[in-house]
Amino acid sequence: STNAPGYTAAKVAVRRYVARMDPAVRFAEIIDGPSADRHLDLLCALAATTIDHTADVGAILLGLDKVAELCPASFEGIVDTLFSSGLFAGDGDDYHHPRNSLLHEVLARHTGMPITLSVVAIEVGKRLGVPILGVGLPGHFVIRDKQHGTFADPFGSGLRYDEAGIIESWHQRMGNDAAFRPSMLAPTGARDIVLRILNNLKHSLVSRNEPVLLARLAPLRAAFPELHDERVEHRQWLRHFN
């Protein structure tokens, strides 16, 4: 929709350009470049289309535009519209299903895991001029209002917390003996968000013994220099196709 907030003719040109490229190649070009933090939506869309060849990058980005059209331009309004209302919810029935790590599936089913639901909120905020930060706690992922500091849990129906509250909630999830460090509340950048999504996806696909999808995952993970030690593992994933 050309009426979506922040929509420009340049976006159309970018989407058409991306549509002509191999998504895994384009993903690798962006992930370690200077523009990675500006393109969380594109990176997630490219990853999804690499794994699921029926997905479409432009349709995913347009889907985020359409979700943004539903929301008021405020952190509270976005969280209420997306999560408190139940429009988007956490998948508590099949949490580790690979579809919960694929942005097009999350948009289609309105269901996901904490990190992908947070991506939806972050990208809706970006389209509405509302800066929303991702916070990658160990074992959980939440969002934070950059302006006022309020935390919200997309997987927990958008429940809000102040800093003390989010720490208490994390201890309830992880156990009172779990060591908390203030650095855990630091914002998580797009690159680290995408890597964490790919880690979840790897876990899901290995546990389900999905060799075709693991072969598609391999070039995405190979784009991260810190994962170069996985190359032997990637060759194992690809052995069925040699």
VEXDREN-2710 file (C-alpha; in Angstrom, 1 decimal):
% VEXDREN-2710
k/r/px/py/pz
1/SER/0.0/0.0/0.0
2/THR/1.5/3.3/-1.0
3/ASN/-0.4/4.9/1.9
4/ALA/1.7/3.1/4.5
5/PRO/3.6/5.4/6.8
6/GLY/7.1/6.0/5.6
7/TYR/6.4/4.5/2.2
8/THR/8.5/6.0/-0.7
9/ALA/9.2/5.3/-4.3
10/ALA/12.7/4.3/-3.3
11/LYS/11.2/1.4/-1.3
12/VAL/9.6/0.1/-4.5
13/ALA/12.9/0.3/-6.3
14/VAL/14.7/-1.5/-3.5
15/ARG/12.2/-4.3/-3.4
16/ARG/12.3/-4.8/-7.2
17/TYR/16.1/-4.9/-7.1
18/VAL/16.1/-7.5/-4.2
19/ALA/13.5/-9.6/-6.0
20/ARG/15.9/-10.2/-8.9
21/MET/18.7/-11.4/-6.7
22/ASP/19.5/-14.7/-5.0
23/PRO/18.2/-14.0/-1.4
24/ALA/21.1/-15.8/0.3
25/VAL/23.7/-13.8/-1.8
26/ARG/22.0/-10.5/-1.0
27/PHE/21.7/-11.6/2.7
28/ALA/25.5/-12.2/2.8
29/GLU/26.1/-8.8/1.2
30/ILE/24.2/-6.9/3.8
31/ILE/24.8/-8.8/7.1
32/ASP/28.3/-7.5/7.8
33/GLY/27.9/-4.2/6.0
34/PRO/27.3/-0.7/7.4
35/SER/23.6/-0.8/6.6
36/ALA/22.7/-4.0/8.5
37/ASP/21.1/-2.2/11.4
38/ARG/18.9/-0.3/9.1
39/HIS/17.6/-3.4/7.4
40/LEU/16.4/-5.8/10.0
41/ASP/13.1/-6.4/8.0
42/LEU/15.0/-7.0/4.8
43/LEU/17.5/-9.4/6.4
44/CYS/14.6/-11.4/8.0
45/ALA/12.8/-11.4/4.7
46/LEU/15.8/-12.6/2.8
47/ALA/16.4/-15.4/5.4
48/ALA/12.8/-16.5/5.1
49/THR/12.8/-16.6/1.4
50/THR/16.1/-18.6/1.4
51/ILE/14.5/-21.2/3.6
52/ASP/11.0/-21.2/2.0
53/HIS/11.1/-20.7/-1.7
54/THR/7.4/-19.9/-1.8
55/ALA/8.0/-16.8/0.3
56/ASP/8.5/-13.4/-1.4
57/VAL/10.7/-10.6/0.0
58/GLY/8.4/-7.8/-1.3
59/ALA/5.3/-9.4/0.1
60/ILE/6.9/-9.7/3.5
61/LEU/7.9/-6.0/3.6
62/LEU/4.5/-5.0/2.3
63/GLY/3.0/-7.2/5.0
64/LEU/4.8/-5.2/7.7
65/ASP/3.6/-2.0/6.0
66/LYS/0.0/-3.2/6.3
67/VAL/0.4/-4.2/10.0
68/ALA/1.8/-0.7/10.7
69/GLU/-1.3/0.8/9.2
70/LEU/-3.3/-0.7/12.0
71/CYS/-1.3/0.9/14.8
72/PRO/-1.2/4.3/16.5
73/ALA/2.2/6.0/16.3
74/SER/3.2/5.3/19.9
75/PHE/4.9/2.5/21.8
76/GLU/1.8/1.9/23.9
77/GLY/-0.4/2.0/20.9
78/ILE/1.8/-0.5/19.0
79/VAL/2.0/-2.9/21.9
80/ASP/-1.7/-2.7/22.6
81/THR/-2.7/-3.2/19.0
82/LEU/-0.3/-6.0/18.3
83/PHE/-0.1/-8.0/21.5
84/SER/-2.5/-6.9/24.2
85/SER/-5.3/-7.3/21.8
86/GLY/-4.2/-10.8/20.8
87/LEU/-3.7/-9.9/17.2
88/PHE/-0.2/-11.4/17.4
89/ALA/0.5/-14.1/20.0
90/GLY/3.2/-16.5/21.1
91/ASP/3.1/-20.1/19.9
92/GLY/3.0/-22.0/23.2
93/ASP/1.8/-25.2/21.5
94/ASP/4.7/-25.8/19.1
95/TYR/7.3/-23.2/20.2
96/HIS/10.2/-24.7/18.3
97/HIS/8.5/-25.2/15.0
98/PRO/10.6/-23.7/12.2
99/ARG/7.8/-21.5/11.0
100/ASN/8.1/-19.4/14.2
101/SER/11.5/-18.3/13.0
102/LEU/10.3/-17.3/9.5
103/LEU/8.9/-13.8/9.2
104/HIS/6.4/-14.5/6.5
105/GLU/4.9/-17.3/8.5
106/VAL/4.7/-15.1/11.6
107/LEU/2.9/-12.4/9.6
108/ALA/0.5/-14.9/8.0
109/ARG/-0.3/-16.9/11.2
110/HIS/0.0/-13.9/13.6
111/THR/1.9/-16.3/15.8
112/GLY/5.6/-16.6/16.6
113/MET/8.3/-16.8/19.3
114/PRO/9.5/-13.9/21.4
115/ILE/12.2/-12.7/19.0
116/THR/10.2/-12.8/15.8
117/LEU/7.2/-11.1/17.5
118/SER/9.7/-8.5/18.6
119/VAL/10.9/-8.0/15.1
120/VAL/7.3/-7.3/14.0
121/ALA/7.1/-4.6/16.7
122/ILE/10.5/-3.1/16.0
123/GLU/9.7/-2.8/12.3
124/VAL/6.2/-1.5/12.8
125/GLY/7.7/1.1/15.1
126/LYS/10.3/2.0/12.4
127/ARG/7.5/2.6/9.9
128/LEU/5.6/4.9/12.3
129/GLY/8.6/6.8/13.6
130/VAL/8.5/5.1/17.0
131/PRO/12.0/3.8/18.0
132/ILE/11.6/0.4/19.6
133/LEU/14.7/-1.5/20.8
134/GLY/15.1/-5.3/20.9
135/VAL/16.5/-6.6/24.2
136/GLY/18.0/-10.1/23.9
137/LEU/18.0/-11.5/27.4
138/PRO/19.4/-15.0/27.9
139/GLY/16.5/-17.3/27.3
140/HIS/14.0/-14.6/26.3
141/PHE/13.6/-11.6/24.1
142/VAL/11.6/-8.4/24.8
143/ILE/11.2/-4.9/23.4
144/ARG/11.8/-1.5/25.0
145/ASP/10.5/2.0/24.3
146/LYS/13.6/4.0/23.4
147/GLN/12.0/7.2/24.5
148/HIS/10.6/6.3/27.9
149/GLY/12.4/3.1/28.8
150/THR/9.3/0.9/29.3
151/PHE/9.8/-2.8/28.5
152/ALA/7.1/-5.0/26.9
153/ASP/6.9/-8.7/26.4
154/PRO/5.4/-9.6/23.0
155/PHE/5.3/-13.3/23.9
156/GLY/3.5/-12.4/27.1
157/SER/0.6/-10.5/25.6
158/GLY/2.5/-7.2/25.6
159/LEU/2.8/-7.1/29.4
160/ARG/4.7/-3.9/30.4
161/TYR/7.6/-3.7/32.9
162/ASP/9.9/-1.1/34.3
163/GLU/13.5/-2.1/34.7
164/ALA/13.1/-3.7/38.1
165/GLY/10.0/-5.6/36.8
166/ILE/11.7/-7.0/33.7
167/ILE/14.6/-8.3/35.9
168/GLU/12.1/-9.9/38.3
169/SER/10.2/-11.4/35.4
170/TRP/13.5/-12.8/34.0
171/HIS/14.4/-14.4/37.3
172/GLN/10.9/-16.0/37.4
173/ARG/11.6/-17.5/34.0
174/MET/15.2/-18.5/34.6
175/GLY/15.3/-19.2/38.3
176/ASN/16.3/-17.0/41.3
177/ASP/19.8/-18.4/41.2
178/ALA/20.4/-17.2/37.6
179/ALA/23.0/-14.4/37.6
180/PHE/21.8/-11.2/36.2
181/ARG/24.1/-8.5/34.7
182/PRO/22.9/-5.0/33.8
183/SER/24.5/-5.4/30.3
184/MET/21.8/-8.0/29.6
185/LEU/19.4/-5.0/29.1
186/ALA/21.5/-3.4/26.4
187/PRO/19.8/-3.1/23.0
188/THR/20.4/-5.9/20.6
189/GLY/21.4/-4.8/17.1
190/ALA/19.9/-6.2/13.9
191/ARG/22.9/-8.5/13.1
192/ASP/22.7/-10.2/16.5
193/ILE/18.9/-10.5/16.3
194/VAL/19.2/-12.2/12.9
195/LEU/21.9/-14.5/14.2
196/ARG/19.8/-15.4/17.2
197/ILE/16.9/-16.2/14.8
198/LEU/19.2/-18.4/12.7
199/ASN/20.3/-20.2/15.9
200/ASN/16.7/-21.0/16.8
201/LEU/16.1/-22.1/13.2
202/LYS/19.2/-24.4/13.3
203/HIS/18.0/-26.0/16.6
204/SER/14.5/-26.6/15.1
205/LEU/15.7/-28.1/11.8
206/VAL/18.3/-30.3/13.4
207/SER/15.9/-31.6/15.9
208/ARG/13.4/-32.4/13.1
209/ASN/16.0/-33.8/10.8
210/GLU/15.2/-31.5/7.9
211/PRO/18.2/-32.0/5.5
212/VAL/16.7/-29.9/2.6
213/LEU/16.0/-26.9/4.8
214/LEU/19.4/-27.3/6.6
215/ALA/21.1/-27.1/3.2
216/ARG/19.3/-23.9/2.6
217/LEU/20.3/-22.6/6.0
218/ALA/24.0/-23.3/5.4
219/PRO/24.8/-20.2/3.2
220/LEU/23.0/-17.9/5.7
221/ARG/25.1/-19.1/8.6
222/ALA/28.2/-19.1/6.5
223/ALA/27.8/-15.4/6.0
224/PHE/28.8/-14.9/9.7
225/PRO/32.6/-15.0/10.1
226/GLU/32.3/-16.2/13.7
227/LEU/30.4/-19.3/12.4
228/HIS/33.2/-20.4/10.1
229/ASP/33.9/-23.4/12.4
230/GLU/30.6/-24.7/11.3
231/ARG/31.8/-25.4/7.8
232/VAL/32.3/-29.1/8.5
233/GLU/28.8/-29.3/9.9
234/HIS/27.4/-27.5/6.8
235/ARG/29.1/-30.0/4.6
236/GLN/27.2/-32.7/6.5
237/TRP/24.0/-30.9/5.9
238/LEU/24.8/-30.7/2.1
239/ARG/26.0/-34.3/1.8
240/HIS/22.6/-35.4/0.3
241/PHE/23.0/-33.0/-2.6
242/ASN/26.6/-33.7/-3.7
END
